[in-house]
């Protein structure tokens, strides 16, 4: 063996040793046969499959999560055929039946004619990174939910109400359907707080919110705390007569709670005033004006003695 040949062999040995000492898993695929020319021994430590079991791209595809397979295989084949370097994230099947998140970084090698000769690349274990991403995504979702939730009662807040009303308003206008709104205000709640204290007042608001949640029986019926001691129900595909029935149900549910209110001029049991309205919105109508109209009916209910329902029928 000549010195140059020995040097080349030494360089190759050193190069392979360096490759196989990294956490990244090197591999090479011959494009014409679609068979693995090489895959690093680290693959066995990561997934449990021996290097000799990685024969062709079919083994690579078969050891991929079913939900990822079509997307990743189609993408990688298309990019490789185009001669474009690329990378893909997917869940690889381990021999024990579990899955490991992999990032495959692929380099396309061309021959002298500019045609694709082979693919070389590295597989990286990104499980920890994906776990962190998922935890952050979950945290973000929780924060978003908190931003739309009333901190005291646990029902939706005014911000969420505005978003839901806009969405349901658009749907009702597009489909020429009725949208109803119920606004409720606890009667003499200031006196309640003054008599029982703010801690008991907070508990009262929680009980009211829980009772009203039972009044919204359909999946799209929506309850929110509008502010202070005021709550609002959005009822899609509901006319005013049906909305009045829901309002009466709200009063009955609160009556069943039997929340004491010794300082109320109306009743020793907590009561509410309610405004009800419904509309089939047109392009000339505005959701804010509709809310204001129903709020005026709530105001009339309070002006006319409280503990009653006022509607436009």
C-alpha positions in Angstrom: 0.0 0.0 0.0 1.4 3.4 -1.0 1.8 6.2 1.5 -1.0 8.1 -0.2 -3.3 5.1 0.1 -2.4 4.7 3.8 -3.0 8.4 4.4 -6.4 8.2 2.7 -7.3 5.1 4.8 -6.2 6.9 8.0 -8.2 10.0 7.1 -11.2 7.9 6.4 -10.9 6.1 9.7 -10.5 9.4 11.5 -13.4 10.9 9.7 -15.7 7.9 10.5 -14.6 8.0 14.1 -15.4 11.7 14.4 -18.8 11.1 12.8 -19.7 8.2 15.0 -18.6 10.0 18.2 -21.2 12.7 17.8 -24.8 12.6 19.0 -26.0 13.3 15.5 -26.6 10.2 13.4 -24.9 10.3 9.9 -26.3 8.5 7.0 -26.1 8.1 3.2 -28.6 6.8 0.7 -27.7 5.9 -2.9 -30.3 7.7 -5.1 -30.4 5.1 -8.0 -31.1 2.2 -5.7 -32.8 4.0 -2.8 -30.7 1.9 -0.4 -28.7 3.0 2.6 -25.0 3.0 1.9 -24.3 3.9 5.5 -26.0 4.8 8.7 -24.2 5.6 12.0 -24.2 3.1 14.9 -25.7 5.7 17.1 -29.1 4.8 15.6 -29.2 1.7 17.7 -28.7 3.6 20.9 -31.5 6.0 20.0 -34.1 3.8 18.4 -33.0 0.3 19.2 -32.8 -0.8 15.5 -29.4 -2.1 14.4 -27.6 -0.3 11.6 -27.9 -3.5 9.4 -31.7 -3.3 9.6 -31.7 0.0 7.7 -31.6 -1.4 4.2 -33.7 1.0 2.1 -35.8 4.1 2.2 -38.8 1.8 2.8 -37.3 1.0 6.2 -37.0 4.7 6.9 -40.6 5.4 5.9 -42.0 2.3 7.7 -40.4 3.4 10.9 -42.2 6.7 10.9 -45.3 7.7 12.8 -48.4 7.1 10.5 -49.6 10.7 11.0 -46.2 12.0 9.8 -45.4 9.5 7.1 -47.2 10.8 4.0 -46.3 14.4 4.7 -42.6 13.8 5.3 -42.0 11.2 2.6 -43.7 13.3 -0.1 -41.9 16.4 1.0 -38.4 14.8 1.1 -38.8 12.9 -2.2 -40.0 16.1 -4.0 -37.1 18.2 -2.5 -34.6 15.5 -3.3 -35.7 15.1 -6.9 -35.4 18.9 -7.3 -31.9 18.7 -5.9 -32.8 20.9 -3.0 -31.2 20.6 0.4 -33.9 20.3 3.1 -34.9 19.2 6.6 -37.9 17.6 8.1 -39.2 16.9 11.6 -41.1 13.6 12.4 -41.6 10.9 15.0 -39.5 7.9 14.4 -40.6 4.5 15.7 -38.3 2.9 18.3 -37.9 -0.9 18.6 -39.8 -0.8 21.9 -42.8 0.7 20.3 -42.3 4.2 21.4 -41.6 7.3 19.3 -38.7 9.7 19.2 -38.8 13.1 17.6 -36.2 13.3 14.8 -35.0 16.2 12.7 -33.5 15.0 9.4 -31.1 17.4 7.7 -30.5 16.4 4.1 -27.9 17.4 1.6 -28.3 16.4 -2.1 -25.1 15.3 -3.7 -24.9 15.6 -7.5 -22.7 13.8 -10.0 -20.6 15.4 -12.7 -23.6 15.7 -15.0 -25.5 17.6 -12.3 -27.9 14.7 -11.7 -28.7 13.5 -8.2 -26.2 10.9 -7.1 -26.9 10.4 -3.4 -28.4 11.9 -0.3 -26.3 12.4 2.8 -27.5 13.8 6.1 -27.8 13.7 9.8 -30.6 12.7 12.1 -30.9 14.7 15.3 -32.8 13.7 18.4 -35.1 16.7 19.1 -37.4 15.1 21.7 -36.4 17.5 24.4 -36.9 20.4 22.1 -40.3 19.2 21.1 -41.3 18.6 24.7 -40.3 22.1 25.5 -42.3 23.4 22.5 -45.3 21.5 23.5 -45.1 22.7 27.1 -44.8 26.3 25.9 -47.7 25.8 23.5 -49.8 24.4 26.4 -48.7 27.4 28.6 -49.6 29.8 25.8 -53.1 28.1 25.5 -53.6 28.4 29.3 -52.6 32.0 29.2 -55.0 32.7 26.3 -57.8 30.9 28.2 -57.0 33.0 31.3 -57.2 36.2 29.2 -60.7 35.2 28.2 -61.9 34.0 31.6 -63.3 35.9 34.5 -60.9 35.4 37.3 -63.5 35.3 40.0 -66.4 33.3 38.6 -64.6 31.1 36.0 -67.0 32.0 33.2 -66.0 34.0 30.2 -65.1 37.6 30.6 -66.2 40.8 28.7 -63.3 40.3 26.2 -64.5 36.9 25.2 -68.1 38.1 25.0 -67.1 40.7 22.5 -65.3 38.1 20.4 -68.2 35.6 20.5 -70.8 38.2 19.8 -69.0 39.4 16.7 -68.6 35.8 15.4 -72.3 34.9 16.1 -73.5 38.2 14.7 -71.6 37.6 11.4 -73.0 34.0 11.2 -76.6 35.2 11.9 -76.4 38.0 9.3 -74.9 35.6 6.7 -77.5 32.9 7.3 -80.5 35.2 8.0 -81.0 33.7 11.4 -82.1 35.2 14.7 -79.7 36.0 17.5 -80.8 36.6 21.1 -79.2 38.3 24.0 -80.1 38.1 27.7 -78.6 40.6 30.1 -79.0 40.0 33.9 -78.2 42.2 36.9 -78.3 41.1 40.5 -80.8 43.2 42.4 -79.4 45.4 45.2 -76.0 43.8 45.1 -74.4 46.8 46.8 -76.6 46.3 49.8 -75.7 42.6 49.7 -72.0 43.4 49.8 -72.5 46.0 52.5 -74.5 43.5 54.7 -72.6 40.2 54.1 -69.1 41.5 53.2 -67.1 41.3 50.0 -65.9 37.7 50.6 -69.5 36.6 50.8 -70.3 38.8 47.9 -67.7 37.1 45.8 -69.1 33.7 46.7 -72.5 35.0 45.7 -71.3 35.9 42.2 -69.7 32.5 41.8 -73.0 30.8 42.7 -75.0 33.0 40.3 -72.5 32.2 37.5 -72.7 28.5 38.2 -76.5 28.6 38.2 -76.7 30.6 35.0 -74.3 28.2 33.3 -77.0 25.5 33.6 -79.4 27.8 31.8 -77.3 27.7 28.6 -78.1 24.1 27.5 -76.9 24.1 23.8 -73.3 23.8 22.7 -73.2 27.3 21.2 -75.1 29.1 24.0 -72.7 31.3 25.7 -72.5 32.9 29.2 -70.1 35.7 30.3 -69.7 38.1 33.2 -70.4 41.4 31.6 -69.0 43.4 34.5 -69.6 43.8 38.3 -72.8 42.0 39.1 -74.0 41.8 35.5 -74.1 38.7 33.3 -75.0 38.2 29.7 -76.1 35.2 27.6 -75.7 34.9 23.8 -78.2 32.6 22.2 -77.6 31.8 18.5 -80.5 30.8 16.3 -83.0 31.9 19.0 -86.0 34.2 18.6 -87.3 36.5 21.3 -90.0 34.1 22.6 -87.5 31.3 23.0 -85.1 33.7 24.7 -87.7 34.7 27.2 -88.1 31.1 28.2 -84.4 30.9 28.8 -84.6 34.1 30.9 -87.4 32.5 33.0 -85.2 29.4 33.4 -82.4 31.7 34.7 -84.8 33.1 37.3 -86.0 29.7 38.4 -82.4 28.3 38.7 -81.4 31.3 40.9 -84.6 30.8 43.0 -83.6 27.2 43.6 -80.2 28.4 44.9 -82.1 30.1 47.7 -79.3 32.7 48.2 -80.3 34.8 51.3 -80.5 38.6 50.8 -81.9 40.0 54.1 -81.4 43.6 53.1 -83.2 43.5 49.7 -86.4 45.5 49.7 -87.9 42.9 47.3 -87.3 39.5 48.7 -85.4 37.7 51.4 -84.0 35.6 48.6 -81.6 36.9 45.9 -83.4 38.1 42.7 -82.3 39.4 39.3 -83.5 41.9 36.7 -83.4 40.8 33.1 -83.4 42.4 29.7 -84.1 40.3 26.6 -83.8 41.0 22.9 -83.5 39.2 19.6 -82.6 40.3 16.1 -82.0 39.0 12.6 -79.1 41.3 11.8 -78.8 43.1 8.5 -75.9 45.1 7.1 -77.5 48.2 8.5 -77.5 46.8 12.0 -74.6 47.0 14.5 -73.8 44.6 17.4 -73.0 47.4 19.7 -76.4 49.1 19.1 -78.1 45.7 19.7 -76.3 45.3 23.1 -77.3 48.9 24.0 -80.9 48.1 23.2 -81.0 45.0 25.4 -79.2 46.9 28.1 -81.9 49.6 28.0 -84.5 46.8 28.6 -82.5 45.7 31.6 -82.5 49.3 32.8 -86.3 49.4 32.4 -86.6 46.2 34.4 -84.7 47.8 37.2 -86.7 51.1 36.9 -90.1 49.2 37.0 -89.4 47.5 40.3 -86.6 44.9 39.5 -87.0 41.2 39.9 -88.6 41.0 36.4 -88.0 40.4 32.7 -88.4 43.2 30.1 -88.5 42.4 26.4 -89.7 44.1 23.2 -92.7 41.8 22.5 
